[in-house]
Amino acid sequence: GAVVSQHPSRVICKSGTSVKIECRSLDFQATTMFWYRQFPKQSLMLMATSNEGSKATYEQGVEKDKFLINHASLTLSTLTVTSAHPEDSSFYICSATLPGLAGGVNTGELFFGEGSRLTVL
Amino acid sequence: QKEVEQDPGPLSVPEGAIVSLNCTYSNSAFQYFMWYRQYSRKGPELLMYTYSSGNKEDGRFTAQVDKSSKYISLFIRDSQPSDSATYLCAMSANYKLTFGKGTLLTVNP
């Protein structure tokens, strides 16, 4: 199946610093990628939809100036948590759907990265 | 009331047991219903998706949807220790997925 890779898998940073997480589609081109956040014992929450070559679409309540998303190529999307605070500590997961698979999101045919655990001290 | 409710467990069963995982939902617009498996510190992987009410079987896994009751289930037959993971239900409408909290399952050898 299609492979989505995330890096880093774990990052610890000091409060006030910025952290960048990369999401790569390794064997396919992903025009759309999705960024989720998962707090312990909570469900995956969609943060934003990342479209190659255009601005990301953020979900209600997600600060676009704090969570910067860049999708500069068909295989790479990045999430930058700016001025991170302890409450931003969470598991961040990206996903992508195969190109041309219009029903991919509707049918849940998403390929997820392995996630990045962010701890802000 | 949350759109998707899922008992977080944890659920612990002996190897070989039949496991039943369930979710309820309130949004009648949901059209597709999925089950994902998520191992510790990993991203979710899609197990099955269904569209209509009824049962869908794939090996040891059976997904069941009852739209009239707004209730979905995942049954795992002959459970194995390798099935130990968190199982997330998810539902979609208009190209947007909504996930349950996940149920942590442990299958003991």
Boltz contact constraints between the chains, C-beta under 6 A:
constraints:
  - contact:
      token1: [A, 41]
      token2: [B, 8]
      max_distance: 6.0
  - contact:
      token1: [A, 42]
      token2: [B, 101]
      max_distance: 6.0
  - contact:
      token1: [A, 43]
      token2: [B, 99]
      max_distance: 6.0
  - contact:
      token1: [A, 43]
      token2: [B, 100]
      max_distance: 6.0
  - contact:
      token1: [A, 43]
      token2: [B, 101]
      max_distance: 6.0
  - contact:
      token1: [A, 44]
      token2: [B, 99]
      max_distance: 6.0
  - contact:
      token1: [A, 93]
      token2: [B, 43]
      max_distance: 6.0
  - contact:
      token1: [A, 105]
      token2: [B, 95]
      max_distance: 6.0
  - contact:
      token1: [A, 106]
      token2: [B, 32]
      max_distance: 6.0
  - contact:
      token1: [A, 106]
      token2: [B, 92]
      max_distance: 6.0
  - contact:
      token1: [A, 106]
      token2: [B, 95]
      max_distance: 6.0
  - contact:
      token1: [A, 107]
      token2: [B, 32]
      max_distance: 6.0
  - contact:
      token1: [A, 107]
      token2: [B, 49]
      max_distance: 6.0
  - contact:
      token1: [A, 108]
      token2: [B, 34]
      max_distance: 6.0
  - contact:
      token1: [A, 108]
      token2: [B, 46]
      max_distance: 6.0
  - contact:
      token1: [A, 108]
      token2: [B, 49]
      max_distance: 6.0
  - contact:
      token1: [A, 108]
      token2: [B, 90]
      max_distance: 6.0
  - contact:
      token1: [A, 112]
      token2: [B, 43]
      max_distance: 6.0
  - contact:
      token1: [A, 112]
      token2: [B, 44]
      max_distance: 6.0
  - contact:
      token1: [A, 113]
      token2: [B, 43]
      max_distance: 6.0
  - contact:
      token1: [A, 114]
      token2: [B, 42]
      max_distance: 6.0
  - contact:
      token1: [A, 114]
      token2: [B, 43]
      max_distance: 6.0
  - contact:
      token1: [A, 115]
      token2: [B, 43]
      max_distance: 6.0
